[in-house]
Amino acid sequence: MKNREFENNHSMLNEESEWAVKELRDGLEKLDEWHPVTTPNLQWFQQQVASEKKRIQKMQWKALFSFIFVAVLVLSVVIAVVYHQPILFLYFQLAGIILLPFVLNRTRKKVSNE
């Protein structure tokens, strides 16, 4: 008796599955008719890739020059302070050591809240 119920349920599921698959295929075919798929031109893709490469390369050069400029500026200030006012350099070092735990704690809180 359980075997017959299982077969009936199984055949009903197969009919429902076949109906669902048929409905899905019909719907997808209608979508294809309404919005035909066209492949863009290969030349357009190549042009987009080339322009994106140029843009990224330009940004990288800009970032590199900015980094070099800031590094030279910081080193110049540090060298000037060390040679002219060594005590001022020591004060900056002490302030940095004192403020470092507060800065690290603040950045950790920001990351943990995200």
N, C-alpha and C positions, 0 to 999 in steps of 0.2 A: 504494500500500500504506500509506504514511504517512497518507494522507487517510482511509482506512477506520479506521485505529487512532484517529485524532483524533475521527472521528464516533462511534465506539463509546465512547471515554472521555467525550466530550461528552454523549452520551445517558445514560450512567451517572451523570454528575454532575447532570444535570437531574433524573433519577429520585430521586437521593439528596437533592437540594435540595428537591424537592416533598415528599418524605417528611418531611424535617426541618421544613419550614414547617407541614405538617399536624400534626405532633407538637407543635410550639410552640403553634399555635392551640388545639389540644385542651387542652393544659396550662393555657394562659391562661384558657380558658373555665371549666375546673374551679376555678381560683383565684377567678374572679369569682363562681362559685356558692358557694364556701366562705366567702368574705369579701365580701359585697355592699358596693358603694361608696355611701355616703350623703353628701349635701352638708349641712354644718352650717347652722344657721339664720343668716340675714343679721343679725338683731338681736344674736346672740351675737358675731359678728365685730365689729360696730360697738361693742359694749360692751367687748370686749377692746382694740380700738384706742384707745378713749377712756381706758380705765384706764392703758394703756401711755403715752399722751401725758401724762397727769397725773403719772405716776411719773417720766418723763423731765424734765418741767418742774420738778418738785420737786427732783430731783437737780441740775439746772442752777442753780436759785436757791441751793441749799445751797453749791454750788461757788463761785458768784459771791460770796456773803457770806463764805465762808472766805478767798477770795483777797483781798477788800477788808480783812478783819480782819488778815491776815498782812502785807499791804502797809502798812497804817497802823502796825502794831506795829514793823515793820522801820524805816520812816521815822522814827518817834518815837525809837527807840533811836539811829539814826544822827545825828539832829539833837541829841539830848541829849549824845552823846559828842563831837560836833564842837564844841559850844559850851562844854562843861564841861572836857573833857580832849582838846584837839586832838592831843596827842602819842599818845594811846591810839588815836585814829582812824587816824593814820598807821601805827601798829604793825599794826592790823588790815589795812590796805591792803597793807602789805609782806608779811604772812603770807599773804594771799590770792594775791598775785602769785607767791610762792614755791611755794605748794601747788597752784596751778592746773595745771601740767604733770603732776603726779602724779594728780590727779583725772581729767584728760582721758585720760591713758594707761590708767587703771583702767577707765573706761567703754568705751574702745575695745576692750579685751581682752574685756570681757563680751559685747559685741555680736558680736565675731568668733567666739567660742566657740559661739554659738547655732546 
